[in-house]
Amino acid sequence: MNIKICISLLIAVAGLSAHADKVESLLAQMTLEEKIGQLTLLSSKWEITGPVAGKSYVDEVRSGQCGNIFNVPKAEYVRQLQKTAVEETRLGIPLLFGYDVIHGYKTIFPIPLGLASSWDMDAVERSARIAAVEAAASGITWTFAPMVDIARDPRWGRIAEGTGEDTYLSCEVAKANVRGFQGNDLSDPFTVAACMKHFAAYGAAQAGRDYHTVDMSERMLRDTYLPPFKAALDAGCVSVMTSFNEFNGVPASGNPFLLKTILRDEWKFDGVVVTDYNSINEMIAHGSAADQADAAVQALAAGVDMDMMSSAYLKQLKRLLAEGRVTIEQIDRSVRNVLRLKEKLGLFDNPYRYCDEQRERNLHCAAPHLKASREIAGKSMVLLKNEKNLLPMKTGKRIAVIGPLAKAQKDLLGTWCARGDKEMVTSVLDALIQVNGSNRVEFSEGCGVTNNDITGFAGAVAVARKSDLVVMVLGETAGMSGEAASRTSINLPGVQTELLREIKKTGKPIVLVLLNGRPLALEQEAGMADAILEAWHPGTEGGKAAADVLFGKINPSGKLPVTFPRNLGQVPIHYNMKNTGRPLAPAADKPKFQSRYIDSPNDPLYPFGFGLSYTDFQYSEITLSKSEIKPDETLTASVTVSNTGKIDGEEVVQMYIRDLVGSVTRPVKELKGFNKIFLKAGESQTVTFSIGEKELTFLRRDMTWGVEPGYFDLFIGTNSRDVQSSSFSIH
Ligand code: GLC
């Protein structure tokens, strides 16, 4: 090894040990009270994101009782509080400043379910990068993101905040988010620490009701819900947030199986574990702790380092230590993890490196950020229907814009919209007017989002009659998804469907633009609208992006990251379910004794991975490099994709496998690769996937990971249903 490498290694090791020494020397000086303060995270008074309201806490910062704070919304306030911590406390330990930077800070991007719909990892990473740059300028050092909860129940409001139903796609998005937020150097003042959440299996809340019980097999947990966390951790994520739910009878914030066995022992995670809001106290309501002291003992023993907003550590640890119910080793372990994070962020070198009012003014909603938001929103939109190529629309036609979300601004920002400014948002209506001219666009609201008032129907019908085509903007408000926003229906709320039905009677062509935070049951709407664009809650520039798509400036390329059921009765429904012992025979006509419903088809309205384009993509047969491999060998599968239409466009080529026989039953399909390609009109490209141990390993019956010999089906296509197929075997 040459001398240069040796020297750089020595410097690196010296650097690490210097950081470790700093933490150890600080720890050695700290009083018990100062240590407990570092394990306490409190919310400022500026924003409330949970059931216990925050306040200024400047006294608690000055006394050292509060070593970390969140929901402080601007650099000026961060600087004030940091100054108090650094200059008015005995050891001057800087504060961590946390915030929910979920899909943008000031420039808001599509909700995460929309970002996932882009299947474009560069776009996801770019959105997180910009979010980090804007948040860090305001003094934020720690975002409570990415949320990596697999979600398969559209009743659950937080399905908006994640990446949908599939483990593989969620892993890829989780990695892209961590790369974007953390960059390569956490001490870089344009990066923030990431926090993967909510550990674990929060998205499996029974009946889609937020905070509800989660009870599942360890196999399901390890197979489906844990991999996105492991992917984020492998990408370098430095903190984890525990979830509100119990897991198999033990609340996550006091669950040693999750926090110690899996996170620390198996995954060797050495970062910070923070609870969700007040969730240590909530162990009492769960019924797993008799009182706050009991809850604190369980949380610390399980491995929780930092207590968000329950003050259980602050109020109980000193007495618990004196009583011998906790140990100083447990406390020091957690303080060490917190101090190490502050060290990695460079806060000891310069506690004010992240709050820069000048940068804040220059970078928030900077033109390049808004441009990126518009481009990424355009990539996130999914074309679900386009009869007779009604879209893209041509300018110059008389357009009626109808619906309760046509003028919406705040709702386009979606749930968890951080410091997003609704005044910056151009509504879909205004964006259409900007393109088509105010003399050729007429608006009528028609109805509200949730009320049952139909008095606006007649006016809307009259406006529709005068038009060449109607653009209906329907869906959910931002507050109808996100935390504590579960619904017992996934239909369009209020009388929006009835309004669509009245407009349909006019015989005018109808484009339905959906602004929503969850999959909706659209069987009726799909039968009435001639074209449907799923726009999600698309962010600051989403109205303009919708107009870009509707007028063809952008050829839509989004694909659903979550199944759209025909009706709620089918839920849970996802593409990678098991075959059962009595699968529904595809061509069966009113079969008995098969796994089906007597009142609905089994298949969804729109399957996972589905999304149309303004052009056509044709797939060749699959070519395999070989059809038989050994367990440690790899084969390649290739298809040639051709853009046979007249418009350039992007296509997400998806690769799925099915293990036909295993020591445990396997899903009928599993996404194991995808590649988003751009093809000019008339162009073709061969796309090749490699299939080997990584793609074929699964959790076998004995709960070990590995590859089993046998026969496999292979699918490559434009979604999880419309595929070319082939097969191979492992011997
Ligand atoms: C909320 C959410 C969590 C968020 C935290 C801080 O209750 O569950 O995702 O990061 O509190 O706002």
Boltz pocket constraint, residues with backbone or C-beta under 6 A from the ligand:
constraints:
  - pocket:
      binder: B
      contacts: [[A, 49], [A, 50], [A, 100], [A, 144], [A, 197], [A, 276], [A, 277], [A, 483]]
      max_distance: 6.0
